[in-house]
Amino acid sequence: MKHFSRTVARNTIIGVASQLAIKVISFIFTILMVRNLGAESYGQYSLVIAFGLIFAFIGDLGLYTYVVREIANMRDKPEGHRQIEKLYTNNVWIRLVLALLTISLMMLTAWLIGQSPVMVIAIGFSGLSFFIWAFMGASQAVLSGYERLDLIARGGVIYQLTFVGLGAIALLSGTGLFGLLSANLVGLTVMAYLWQRSVNKLNIKLRGPDPKLWSSMLVACIPFGFITFAQGISYRFDSVLLNVFRGDAETGYYNAAYTLIFAIVLISNMFNGSMYPSLTRHSSNAPAELSSIYERSIRYLMLIALPVTVGTCILADQIIEFLYEQKYQPAGSALQILVLVVPLMFASEFLSYLVIISGKEKRVARALLIGIGFNVSLNFILVPTFGLMGAATVTVITEAILVSQYIFLLWPILRSLNWVHMVLRPLLIAVLMGILILVLRTLPL
Protein backbone atom coordinates (compact mmCIF):
# COMPACT_ATOMS: atom_id res chain seq x y z
CA MET A 1 0.00 0.00 0.00
CA LYS A 2 2.80 2.42 0.90
CA HIS A 3 4.63 1.71 -2.36
CA PHE A 4 1.38 2.15 -4.28
CA SER A 5 0.66 5.46 -2.57
CA ARG A 6 4.18 6.74 -3.17
CA THR A 7 4.05 5.82 -6.85
CA VAL A 8 0.69 7.45 -7.44
CA ALA A 9 1.70 10.50 -5.39
CA ARG A 10 4.97 10.85 -7.31
CA ASN A 11 3.30 10.55 -10.69
CA THR A 12 0.43 12.84 -9.78
CA ILE A 13 2.50 15.53 -8.03
CA ILE A 14 5.21 15.62 -10.69
CA GLY A 15 2.66 15.52 -13.47
CA VAL A 16 0.35 18.14 -12.00
CA ALA A 17 3.18 20.42 -10.80
CA SER A 18 4.92 20.42 -14.16
CA GLN A 19 1.68 20.79 -16.05
CA LEU A 20 0.43 23.56 -13.79
CA ALA A 21 3.71 25.42 -14.21
CA ILE A 22 3.58 25.27 -17.98
CA LYS A 23 -0.20 25.74 -18.07
CA VAL A 24 0.28 29.22 -16.66
CA ILE A 25 2.32 30.07 -19.75
CA SER A 26 0.08 28.03 -22.04
CA PHE A 27 -3.08 29.55 -20.59
CA ILE A 28 -1.77 33.07 -21.15
CA PHE A 29 -0.93 32.07 -24.72
CA THR A 30 -4.44 30.65 -25.23
CA ILE A 31 -5.94 33.94 -24.09
CA LEU A 32 -3.59 35.79 -26.46
CA MET A 33 -4.62 33.45 -29.28
CA VAL A 34 -8.35 33.84 -28.63
CA ARG A 35 -8.07 37.62 -28.45
CA ASN A 36 -5.75 37.89 -31.44
CA LEU A 37 -7.65 35.60 -33.78
CA GLY A 38 -11.14 36.82 -32.93
CA ALA A 39 -14.23 34.63 -32.66
CA GLU A 40 -14.43 33.63 -36.34
CA SER A 41 -10.77 32.69 -36.84
CA TYR A 42 -10.67 30.96 -33.47
CA GLY A 43 -13.78 29.06 -34.53
CA GLN A 44 -11.90 27.83 -37.62
CA TYR A 45 -8.93 26.79 -35.51
CA SER A 46 -11.28 24.97 -33.11
CA LEU A 47 -12.90 23.17 -36.04
CA VAL A 48 -9.52 21.87 -37.25
CA ILE A 49 -8.68 20.65 -33.73
CA ALA A 50 -12.14 19.07 -33.40
CA PHE A 51 -11.62 17.08 -36.61
CA GLY A 52 -8.33 15.75 -35.27
CA LEU A 53 -9.86 14.66 -31.98
CA ILE A 54 -12.92 13.05 -33.56
CA PHE A 55 -10.82 11.02 -36.01
CA ALA A 56 -8.16 10.23 -33.40
CA PHE A 57 -9.85 6.89 -32.74
CA ILE A 58 -8.80 5.68 -36.21
CA GLY A 59 -5.18 6.64 -35.58
CA ASP A 60 -5.24 4.91 -32.20
CA LEU A 61 -7.98 2.23 -32.31
CA GLY A 62 -7.60 1.77 -28.56
CA LEU A 63 -3.96 0.67 -28.85
CA TYR A 64 -2.78 3.04 -26.11
CA THR A 65 -5.10 1.82 -23.35
CA TYR A 66 -4.68 -1.83 -24.32
CA VAL A 67 -0.87 -1.66 -24.46
CA VAL A 68 -0.61 0.19 -21.12
CA ARG A 69 -2.62 -2.54 -19.41
CA GLU A 70 -0.61 -5.31 -21.06
CA ILE A 71 2.75 -3.75 -20.17
CA ALA A 72 1.69 -3.15 -16.55
CA ASN A 73 0.91 -6.87 -16.30
CA MET A 74 3.94 -8.11 -18.30
CA ARG A 75 6.82 -6.10 -16.89
CA ASP A 76 7.47 -8.33 -13.87
CA LYS A 77 7.27 -11.61 -15.80
CA PRO A 78 10.37 -13.54 -16.98
CA GLU A 79 9.63 -13.04 -20.68
CA GLY A 80 8.09 -9.64 -20.11
CA HIS A 81 10.81 -7.49 -21.66
CA ARG A 82 10.80 -9.37 -24.96
CA GLN A 83 6.99 -9.27 -25.16
CA ILE A 84 6.92 -5.56 -24.35
CA GLU A 85 9.46 -4.82 -27.09
CA LYS A 86 7.30 -6.69 -29.61
CA LEU A 87 4.21 -4.79 -28.45
CA TYR A 88 6.03 -1.47 -28.76
CA THR A 89 7.42 -2.20 -32.21
CA ASN A 90 4.18 -3.40 -33.76
CA ASN A 91 2.26 -0.60 -32.07
CA VAL A 92 4.40 1.91 -33.99
CA TRP A 93 4.02 0.17 -37.36
CA ILE A 94 0.25 -0.28 -37.03
CA ARG A 95 -0.11 3.39 -36.11
CA LEU A 96 1.84 4.51 -39.19
CA VAL A 97 -0.59 2.64 -41.45
CA LEU A 98 -3.57 4.01 -39.54
CA ALA A 99 -2.19 7.57 -39.81
CA LEU A 100 -2.46 7.51 -43.62
CA LEU A 101 -6.03 6.22 -43.43
CA THR A 102 -6.96 8.86 -40.82
CA ILE A 103 -5.70 11.83 -42.83
CA SER A 104 -7.52 10.62 -45.96
CA LEU A 105 -10.83 10.25 -44.11
CA MET A 106 -10.48 13.61 -42.38
CA MET A 107 -10.02 15.48 -45.67
CA LEU A 108 -12.77 13.52 -47.40
CA THR A 109 -15.26 14.25 -44.59
CA ALA A 110 -14.36 17.96 -44.54
CA TRP A 111 -14.98 18.13 -48.30
CA LEU A 112 -18.28 16.23 -48.05
CA ILE A 113 -19.73 18.58 -45.40
CA GLY A 114 -18.94 21.60 -47.57
CA GLN A 115 -15.82 23.08 -45.98
CA SER A 116 -13.82 25.48 -48.13
CA PRO A 117 -10.69 24.21 -49.96
CA VAL A 118 -8.52 26.18 -47.53
CA MET A 119 -10.12 24.46 -44.53
CA VAL A 120 -9.83 21.03 -46.17
CA ILE A 121 -6.10 21.65 -46.70
CA ALA A 122 -5.76 22.95 -43.12
CA ILE A 123 -7.44 19.82 -41.74
CA GLY A 124 -5.16 17.59 -43.83
CA PHE A 125 -2.09 19.57 -42.79
CA SER A 126 -3.07 19.21 -39.13
CA GLY A 127 -3.55 15.48 -39.72
CA LEU A 128 0.18 15.06 -40.34
CA SER A 129 0.37 14.94 -36.54
CA PHE A 130 -0.90 11.34 -36.71
CA PHE A 131 2.39 10.22 -38.28
CA ILE A 132 4.20 11.81 -35.34
CA TRP A 133 1.69 10.25 -32.94
CA ALA A 134 2.62 6.82 -34.30
CA PHE A 135 5.86 7.13 -32.36
CA MET A 136 4.48 9.28 -29.54
CA GLY A 137 1.52 7.05 -28.72
CA ALA A 138 3.63 3.89 -28.67
CA SER A 139 6.31 5.52 -26.49
CA GLN A 140 3.76 7.02 -24.11
CA ALA A 141 2.12 3.61 -23.65
CA VAL A 142 5.46 2.06 -22.65
CA LEU A 143 6.30 4.86 -20.20
CA SER A 144 2.81 4.70 -18.68
CA GLY A 145 3.03 0.92 -18.35
CA TYR A 146 6.30 1.37 -16.44
CA GLU A 147 4.62 4.09 -14.31
CA ARG A 148 7.09 6.75 -15.50
CA LEU A 149 4.59 9.54 -15.85
CA ASP A 150 7.30 11.94 -14.71
CA LEU A 151 9.11 11.35 -18.03
CA ILE A 152 5.85 11.84 -19.93
CA ALA A 153 5.25 15.09 -18.07
CA ARG A 154 8.74 16.37 -18.86
CA GLY A 155 8.20 15.80 -22.59
CA GLY A 156 4.81 17.48 -22.30
CA VAL A 157 6.35 20.56 -20.72
CA ILE A 158 8.92 20.90 -23.51
CA TYR A 159 6.15 20.45 -26.10
CA GLN A 160 4.13 23.24 -24.52
CA LEU A 161 7.11 25.56 -24.39
CA THR A 162 7.92 24.86 -28.04
CA PHE A 163 4.32 25.29 -29.17
CA VAL A 164 3.78 28.47 -27.16
CA GLY A 165 7.05 30.01 -28.36
CA LEU A 166 6.52 29.22 -32.05
CA GLY A 167 2.79 29.90 -31.79
CA ALA A 168 3.42 33.38 -30.39
CA ILE A 169 5.74 34.06 -33.33
CA ALA A 170 3.01 32.85 -35.70
CA LEU A 171 0.43 35.16 -34.14
CA LEU A 172 2.72 38.18 -34.12
CA SER A 173 3.85 37.57 -37.70
CA GLY A 174 0.26 37.21 -38.92
CA THR A 175 0.59 33.66 -40.28
CA GLY A 176 -2.58 32.75 -38.37
CA LEU A 177 -4.10 29.30 -38.69
CA PHE A 178 -1.32 27.59 -40.65
CA GLY A 179 1.35 29.18 -38.47
CA LEU A 180 -0.31 27.77 -35.35
CA LEU A 181 -0.69 24.32 -36.93
CA SER A 182 2.99 24.35 -37.94
CA ALA A 183 4.00 25.30 -34.38
CA ASN A 184 1.99 22.34 -33.09
CA LEU A 185 3.66 19.91 -35.50
CA VAL A 186 7.13 21.07 -34.50
CA GLY A 187 6.26 20.78 -30.80
CA LEU A 188 4.89 17.25 -31.27
CA THR A 189 8.04 16.21 -33.14
CA VAL A 190 10.22 17.38 -30.26
CA MET A 191 8.04 15.54 -27.73
CA ALA A 192 8.07 12.35 -29.83
CA TYR A 193 11.87 12.41 -29.90
CA LEU A 194 12.13 12.87 -26.11
CA TRP A 195 9.64 10.10 -25.32
CA GLN A 196 11.26 7.66 -27.71
CA ARG A 197 14.68 8.39 -26.21
CA SER A 198 13.24 7.66 -22.75
CA VAL A 199 11.88 4.33 -24.04
CA ASN A 200 15.30 3.46 -25.47
CA LYS A 201 16.84 4.07 -22.03
CA LEU A 202 14.55 1.32 -20.74
CA ASN A 203 16.39 -0.91 -23.24
CA ILE A 204 13.30 -1.21 -25.41
CA LYS A 205 14.20 -0.82 -29.08
CA LEU A 206 12.19 -0.33 -32.26
CA ARG A 207 12.55 -3.46 -34.39
CA GLY A 208 11.13 -4.67 -37.67
CA PRO A 209 7.35 -5.25 -37.87
CA ASP A 210 5.70 -8.64 -37.36
CA PRO A 211 2.41 -8.38 -39.32
CA LYS A 212 1.32 -11.78 -37.98
CA LEU A 213 0.66 -10.12 -34.63
CA TRP A 214 -1.37 -7.24 -36.03
CA SER A 215 -4.70 -9.04 -36.33
CA SER A 216 -4.61 -10.33 -32.75
CA MET A 217 -3.59 -6.91 -31.41
CA LEU A 218 -6.32 -5.11 -33.35
CA VAL A 219 -8.99 -7.59 -32.27
CA ALA A 220 -7.97 -7.16 -28.63
CA CYS A 221 -8.09 -3.37 -29.07
CA ILE A 222 -11.61 -3.21 -30.52
CA PRO A 223 -13.36 -2.34 -27.21
CA PHE A 224 -10.71 0.28 -26.44
CA GLY A 225 -11.10 1.68 -29.96
CA PHE A 226 -14.81 2.16 -29.37
CA ILE A 227 -13.96 3.97 -26.15
CA THR A 228 -11.61 6.36 -27.96
CA PHE A 229 -14.18 6.90 -30.72
CA ALA A 230 -16.95 7.62 -28.24
CA GLN A 231 -14.84 10.10 -26.29
CA GLY A 232 -13.90 11.98 -29.46
CA ILE A 233 -17.52 12.21 -30.58
CA SER A 234 -18.78 13.21 -27.14
CA TYR A 235 -16.28 16.03 -26.69
CA ARG A 236 -15.95 17.44 -30.23
CA PHE A 237 -18.94 16.50 -32.38
CA ASP A 238 -20.80 19.54 -31.04
CA SER A 239 -18.07 21.89 -32.34
CA VAL A 240 -18.36 20.47 -35.87
CA LEU A 241 -22.16 20.69 -35.78
CA LEU A 242 -22.04 24.22 -34.39
CA ASN A 243 -19.77 25.26 -37.25
CA VAL A 244 -22.09 23.72 -39.85
CA PHE A 245 -25.33 25.20 -38.47
CA ARG A 246 -24.23 28.37 -36.65
CA GLY A 247 -20.94 29.47 -38.22
CA ASP A 248 -17.38 30.22 -37.14
CA ALA A 249 -18.14 32.91 -34.55
CA GLU A 250 -20.47 30.83 -32.38
CA THR A 251 -18.03 27.91 -32.63
CA GLY A 252 -15.36 30.27 -31.33
CA TYR A 253 -17.49 31.42 -28.38
CA TYR A 254 -18.31 27.84 -27.43
CA ASN A 255 -14.72 26.63 -27.59
CA ALA A 256 -13.48 29.65 -25.63
CA ALA A 257 -15.67 28.39 -22.77
CA TYR A 258 -14.82 24.73 -23.38
CA THR A 259 -11.08 25.53 -23.23
CA LEU A 260 -11.53 26.53 -19.59
CA ILE A 261 -13.27 23.23 -18.83
CA PHE A 262 -10.42 21.20 -20.29
CA ALA A 263 -7.94 23.27 -18.29
CA ILE A 264 -9.76 22.26 -15.10
CA VAL A 265 -10.09 18.61 -16.13
CA LEU A 266 -6.31 18.44 -16.61
CA ILE A 267 -6.02 17.74 -12.86
CA SER A 268 -8.34 14.77 -13.19
CA ASN A 269 -6.47 13.50 -16.26
CA MET A 270 -3.13 13.54 -14.44
CA PHE A 271 -4.54 11.89 -11.30
CA ASN A 272 -6.47 9.19 -13.13
CA GLY A 273 -3.62 8.62 -15.56
CA SER A 274 -1.34 7.99 -12.57
CA MET A 275 -3.85 5.66 -10.97
CA TYR A 276 -4.52 3.45 -13.99
CA PRO A 277 -1.23 1.48 -14.28
CA SER A 278 -0.79 1.43 -10.50
CA LEU A 279 -4.30 0.10 -9.89
CA THR A 280 -3.82 -2.49 -12.63
CA ARG A 281 -0.85 -3.98 -10.79
CA HIS A 282 -2.49 -3.55 -7.38
CA SER A 283 -5.60 -5.46 -8.47
CA SER A 284 -3.36 -8.53 -8.87
CA ASN A 285 -1.04 -8.01 -5.90
CA ALA A 286 -3.36 -6.68 -3.17
CA PRO A 287 -7.04 -6.69 -4.25
CA ALA A 288 -8.29 -6.43 -0.65
CA GLU A 289 -6.98 -2.87 -0.41
CA LEU A 290 -8.76 -1.59 -3.51
CA SER A 291 -11.98 -0.47 -1.82
CA SER A 292 -10.23 1.97 0.49
CA ILE A 293 -8.19 3.29 -2.46
CA TYR A 294 -11.37 3.81 -4.50
CA GLU A 295 -13.05 5.69 -1.65
CA ARG A 296 -10.14 8.05 -1.05
CA SER A 297 -9.62 8.65 -4.76
CA ILE A 298 -13.23 9.65 -5.38
CA ARG A 299 -13.19 11.90 -2.30
CA TYR A 300 -10.06 13.72 -3.48
CA LEU A 301 -11.52 14.19 -6.95
CA MET A 302 -14.78 15.63 -5.58
CA LEU A 303 -12.94 17.92 -3.15
CA ILE A 304 -11.46 19.63 -6.20
CA ALA A 305 -14.29 19.34 -8.73
CA LEU A 306 -17.32 20.47 -6.71
CA PRO A 307 -15.96 23.79 -5.33
CA VAL A 308 -14.51 24.69 -8.74
CA THR A 309 -17.86 23.97 -10.35
CA VAL A 310 -19.85 26.11 -7.92
CA GLY A 311 -17.42 29.02 -8.04
CA THR A 312 -17.16 29.05 -11.83
CA CYS A 313 -20.91 28.80 -12.28
CA ILE A 314 -21.47 31.90 -10.14
CA LEU A 315 -18.63 33.95 -11.63
CA ALA A 316 -18.77 32.73 -15.25
CA ASP A 317 -19.57 36.09 -16.85
CA GLN A 318 -16.83 37.86 -14.90
CA ILE A 319 -14.29 35.14 -15.71
CA ILE A 320 -15.02 35.33 -19.45
CA GLU A 321 -14.82 39.12 -19.52
CA PHE A 322 -11.61 39.12 -17.47
CA LEU A 323 -9.88 36.54 -19.67
CA TYR A 324 -11.26 37.19 -23.15
CA GLU A 325 -12.66 40.76 -22.96
CA GLN A 326 -16.22 41.94 -23.55
CA LYS A 327 -16.43 40.71 -27.16
CA TYR A 328 -16.56 37.09 -25.91
CA GLN A 329 -19.43 37.72 -23.50
CA PRO A 330 -21.73 35.13 -25.19
CA ALA A 331 -19.33 32.47 -23.92
CA GLY A 332 -20.27 33.32 -20.30
CA SER A 333 -23.70 31.71 -20.45
CA ALA A 334 -22.25 28.60 -22.09
CA LEU A 335 -19.59 28.36 -19.37
CA GLN A 336 -22.25 28.45 -16.64
CA ILE A 337 -23.76 25.29 -18.10
CA LEU A 338 -20.55 23.60 -19.26
CA VAL A 339 -18.88 23.80 -15.85
CA LEU A 340 -21.53 21.45 -14.47
CA VAL A 341 -19.78 18.70 -16.43
CA VAL A 342 -16.56 19.00 -14.39
CA PRO A 343 -17.45 16.70 -11.44
CA LEU A 344 -19.04 14.28 -13.91
CA MET A 345 -15.87 14.17 -16.02
CA PHE A 346 -13.72 13.70 -12.94
CA ALA A 347 -15.87 10.75 -11.89
CA SER A 348 -16.47 9.14 -15.29
CA GLU A 349 -12.78 8.89 -16.17
CA PHE A 350 -11.92 7.25 -12.84
CA LEU A 351 -14.89 4.87 -12.92
CA SER A 352 -14.15 3.83 -16.50
CA TYR A 353 -10.65 2.78 -15.44
CA LEU A 354 -12.14 0.64 -12.64
CA VAL A 355 -14.26 -1.21 -15.18
CA ILE A 356 -11.28 -1.66 -17.54
CA ILE A 357 -9.05 -2.95 -14.73
CA SER A 358 -11.62 -5.64 -14.00
CA GLY A 359 -11.28 -6.80 -17.63
CA LYS A 360 -14.74 -5.58 -18.66
CA GLU A 361 -13.67 -2.96 -21.23
CA LYS A 362 -16.49 -4.09 -23.55
CA ARG A 363 -18.95 -2.72 -21.01
CA VAL A 364 -17.17 0.63 -21.03
CA ALA A 365 -17.41 0.64 -24.83
CA ARG A 366 -21.12 -0.18 -24.62
CA ALA A 367 -21.73 2.59 -22.08
CA LEU A 368 -19.91 5.09 -24.27
CA LEU A 369 -21.81 4.02 -27.38
CA ILE A 370 -25.08 4.60 -25.54
CA GLY A 371 -23.72 8.03 -24.58
CA ILE A 372 -22.86 8.71 -28.23
CA GLY A 373 -26.38 7.87 -29.28
CA PHE A 374 -27.80 10.46 -26.89
CA ASN A 375 -25.07 12.98 -27.72
CA VAL A 376 -25.47 12.89 -31.48
CA SER A 377 -29.29 12.77 -31.38
CA LEU A 378 -29.64 15.62 -28.89
CA ASN A 379 -27.05 17.75 -30.68
CA PHE A 380 -28.94 17.41 -33.96
CA ILE A 381 -32.13 18.44 -32.16
CA LEU A 382 -30.81 21.31 -30.01
CA VAL A 383 -27.80 22.84 -31.79
CA PRO A 384 -29.58 24.15 -34.93
CA THR A 385 -32.12 26.02 -32.73
CA PHE A 386 -30.26 26.84 -29.51
CA GLY A 387 -26.67 26.99 -30.76
CA LEU A 388 -23.92 26.96 -28.16
CA MET A 389 -26.38 26.78 -25.25
CA GLY A 390 -27.87 23.61 -26.71
CA ALA A 391 -24.39 22.14 -27.24
CA ALA A 392 -23.40 22.92 -23.64
CA THR A 393 -26.56 21.32 -22.29
CA VAL A 394 -26.03 18.16 -24.35
CA THR A 395 -22.44 17.87 -23.06
CA VAL A 396 -23.65 17.80 -19.45
CA ILE A 397 -26.50 15.36 -20.16
CA THR A 398 -24.16 12.99 -22.03
CA GLU A 399 -21.65 12.86 -19.19
CA ALA A 400 -24.42 12.33 -16.62
CA ILE A 401 -25.71 9.35 -18.63
CA LEU A 402 -22.18 7.95 -18.76
CA VAL A 403 -21.59 8.27 -15.01
CA SER A 404 -24.96 6.66 -14.28
CA GLN A 405 -24.02 3.62 -16.36
CA TYR A 406 -20.63 3.24 -14.66
CA ILE A 407 -22.22 3.44 -11.22
CA PHE A 408 -24.69 0.74 -12.25
CA LEU A 409 -21.87 -1.51 -13.53
CA LEU A 410 -19.74 -0.98 -10.42
CA TRP A 411 -22.53 -0.89 -7.85
CA PRO A 412 -21.50 -4.18 -6.15
CA ILE A 413 -18.21 -2.43 -5.32
CA LEU A 414 -19.42 1.15 -4.83
CA ARG A 415 -22.35 0.42 -2.54
CA SER A 416 -20.00 -0.52 0.31
CA LEU A 417 -18.09 2.79 0.11
CA ASN A 418 -18.74 5.75 2.41
CA TRP A 419 -20.71 8.13 0.19
CA VAL A 420 -20.95 10.75 2.93
CA HIS A 421 -17.17 11.12 2.95
CA MET A 422 -16.81 10.76 -0.81
CA VAL A 423 -19.50 13.13 -2.08
CA LEU A 424 -21.74 14.74 0.55
CA ARG A 425 -18.99 16.43 2.58
CA PRO A 426 -17.25 17.90 -0.49
CA LEU A 427 -20.66 19.05 -1.73
CA LEU A 428 -21.39 20.77 1.59
CA ILE A 429 -18.03 22.54 1.40
CA ALA A 430 -18.80 23.67 -2.14
CA VAL A 431 -22.25 24.99 -1.17
CA LEU A 432 -20.85 26.98 1.76
CA MET A 433 -18.15 28.42 -0.48
CA GLY A 434 -20.80 29.29 -3.07
CA ILE A 435 -22.82 31.24 -0.50
CA LEU A 436 -19.71 33.23 0.41
CA ILE A 437 -18.99 33.97 -3.27
CA LEU A 438 -22.57 35.15 -3.80
CA VAL A 439 -22.15 37.61 -0.93
CA LEU A 440 -18.82 38.88 -2.30
CA ARG A 441 -19.47 38.72 -6.05
CA THR A 442 -19.89 42.49 -6.37
CA LEU A 443 -16.20 42.88 -5.54
CA PRO A 444 -13.65 42.89 -8.40
CA LEU A 445 -12.87 39.38 -9.63
Secondary structure in CASP SS format (residue, H / E / C, confidence):
PFRMAT SS
TARGET T0000
AUTHOR 0000-0000-0000
METHOD secondary structure of the structure
MODEL  1
M C 1.00
K H 1.00
H H 1.00
F H 1.00
S H 1.00
R H 1.00
T H 1.00
V H 1.00
A H 1.00
R H 1.00
N H 1.00
T H 1.00
I H 1.00
I H 1.00
G H 1.00
V H 1.00
A H 1.00
S H 1.00
Q H 1.00
L H 1.00
A H 1.00
I H 1.00
K H 1.00
V H 1.00
I H 1.00
S H 1.00
F H 1.00
I H 1.00
F H 1.00
T H 1.00
I H 1.00
L H 1.00
M H 1.00
V H 1.00
R H 1.00
N H 1.00
L H 1.00
G H 1.00
A H 1.00
E H 1.00
S H 1.00
Y H 1.00
G H 1.00
Q H 1.00
Y H 1.00
S H 1.00
L H 1.00
V H 1.00
I H 1.00
A H 1.00
F H 1.00
G H 1.00
L H 1.00
I H 1.00
F C 1.00
A H 1.00
F H 1.00
I H 1.00
G H 1.00
D H 1.00
L C 1.00
G C 1.00
L H 1.00
Y H 1.00
T H 1.00
Y H 1.00
V H 1.00
V H 1.00
R H 1.00
E H 1.00
I H 1.00
A H 1.00
N H 1.00
M H 1.00
R C 1.00
D C 1.00
K C 1.00
P C 1.00
E C 1.00
G H 1.00
H H 1.00
R H 1.00
Q H 1.00
I H 1.00
E H 1.00
K H 1.00
L H 1.00
Y H 1.00
T H 1.00
N H 1.00
N H 1.00
V H 1.00
W H 1.00
I H 1.00
R H 1.00
L H 1.00
V H 1.00
L H 1.00
A H 1.00
L H 1.00
L H 1.00
T H 1.00
I H 1.00
S H 1.00
L H 1.00
M H 1.00
M H 1.00
L H 1.00
T H 1.00
A H 1.00
W H 1.00
L H 1.00
I C 1.00
G C 1.00
Q C 1.00
S C 1.00
P H 1.00
V H 1.00
M H 1.00
V H 1.00
I H 1.00
A H 1.00
I H 1.00
G H 1.00
F H 1.00
S H 1.00
G C 1.00
L C 1.00
S H 1.00
F H 1.00
F H 1.00
I H 1.00
W H 1.00
A H 1.00
F H 1.00
M H 1.00
G H 1.00
A H 1.00
S H 1.00
Q H 1.00
A H 1.00
V H 1.00
L H 1.00
S H 1.00
G H 1.00
Y C 1.00
E C 1.00
R C 1.00
L H 1.00
D H 1.00
L H 1.00
I H 1.00
A H 1.00
R H 1.00
G H 1.00
G H 1.00
V H 1.00
I H 1.00
Y H 1.00
Q H 1.00
L H 1.00
T H 1.00
F H 1.00
V H 1.00
G H 1.00
L H 1.00
G H 1.00
A H 1.00
I H 1.00
A H 1.00
L H 1.00
L H 1.00
S H 1.00
G C 1.00
T C 1.00
G H 1.00
L H 1.00
F H 1.00
G H 1.00
L H 1.00
L H 1.00
S H 1.00
A H 1.00
N H 1.00
L H 1.00
V H 1.00
G H 1.00
L H 1.00
T H 1.00
V H 1.00
M H 1.00
A H 1.00
Y H 1.00
L H 1.00
W H 1.00
Q H 1.00
R H 1.00
S H 1.00
V H 1.00
N H 1.00
K H 1.00
L C 1.00
N C 1.00
I C 1.00
K C 1.00
L C 1.00
R C 1.00
G C 1.00
P C 1.00
D C 1.00
P H 1.00
K H 1.00
L H 1.00
W H 1.00
S H 1.00
S H 1.00
M H 1.00
L H 1.00
V H 1.00
A H 1.00
C H 1.00
I H 1.00
P H 1.00
F H 1.00
G H 1.00
F H 1.00
I H 1.00
T H 1.00
F H 1.00
A H 1.00
Q H 1.00
G H 1.00
I H 1.00
S H 1.00
Y H 1.00
R H 1.00
F H 1.00
D H 1.00
S H 1.00
V H 1.00
L H 1.00
L H 1.00
N H 1.00
V H 1.00
F H 1.00
R H 1.00
G C 1.00
D H 1.00
A H 1.00
E H 1.00
T H 1.00
G H 1.00
Y H 1.00
Y H 1.00
N H 1.00
A H 1.00
A H 1.00
Y H 1.00
T H 1.00
L H 1.00
I H 1.00
F H 1.00
A H 1.00
I H 1.00
V H 1.00
L H 1.00
I H 1.00
S H 1.00
N H 1.00
M H 1.00
F H 1.00
N H 1.00
G H 1.00
S H 1.00
M H 1.00
Y H 1.00
P H 1.00
S H 1.00
L H 1.00
T H 1.00
R H 1.00
H H 1.00
S H 1.00
S H 1.00
N H 1.00
A C 1.00
P H 1.00
A H 1.00
E H 1.00
L H 1.00
S H 1.00
S H 1.00
I H 1.00
Y H 1.00
E H 1.00
R H 1.00
S H 1.00
I H 1.00
R H 1.00
Y H 1.00
L H 1.00
M H 1.00
L H 1.00
I H 1.00
A H 1.00
L H 1.00
P H 1.00
V H 1.00
T H 1.00
V H 1.00
G H 1.00
T H 1.00
C H 1.00
I H 1.00
L H 1.00
A H 1.00
D H 1.00
Q H 1.00
I H 1.00
I H 1.00
E H 1.00
F H 1.00
L H 1.00
Y H 1.00
E C 1.00
Q H 1.00
K H 1.00
Y H 1.00
Q C 1.00
P H 1.00
A H 1.00
G H 1.00
S H 1.00
A H 1.00
L H 1.00
Q H 1.00
I H 1.00
L H 1.00
V H 1.00
L H 1.00
V H 1.00
V H 1.00
P H 1.00
L H 1.00
M H 1.00
F H 1.00
A H 1.00
S H 1.00
E H 1.00
F H 1.00
L H 1.00
S H 1.00
Y H 1.00
L H 1.00
V H 1.00
I H 1.00
I H 1.00
S C 1.00
G C 1.00
K C 1.00
E H 1.00
K H 1.00
R H 1.00
V H 1.00
A H 1.00
R H 1.00
A H 1.00
L H 1.00
L H 1.00
I H 1.00
G H 1.00
I H 1.00
G H 1.00
F H 1.00
N H 1.00
V H 1.00
S H 1.00
L H 1.00
N H 1.00
F H 1.00
I H 1.00
L H 1.00
V H 1.00
P H 1.00
T H 1.00
F H 1.00
G H 1.00
L H 1.00
M H 1.00
G H 1.00
A H 1.00
A H 1.00
T H 1.00
V H 1.00
T H 1.00
V H 1.00
I H 1.00
T H 1.00
E H 1.00
A H 1.00
I H 1.00
L H 1.00
V H 1.00
S H 1.00
Q H 1.00
Y H 1.00
I H 1.00
F H 1.00
L H 1.00
L H 1.00
W H 1.00
P H 1.00
I H 1.00
L H 1.00
R C 1.00
S C 1.00
L C 1.00
N C 1.00
W H 1.00
V H 1.00
H H 1.00
M H 1.00
V H 1.00
L H 1.00
R H 1.00
P H 1.00
L H 1.00
L H 1.00
I H 1.00
A H 1.00
V H 1.00
L H 1.00
M H 1.00
G H 1.00
I H 1.00
L H 1.00
I H 1.00
L H 1.00
V H 1.00
L H 1.00
R C 1.00
T C 1.00
L C 1.00
P C 1.00
L C 1.00
END
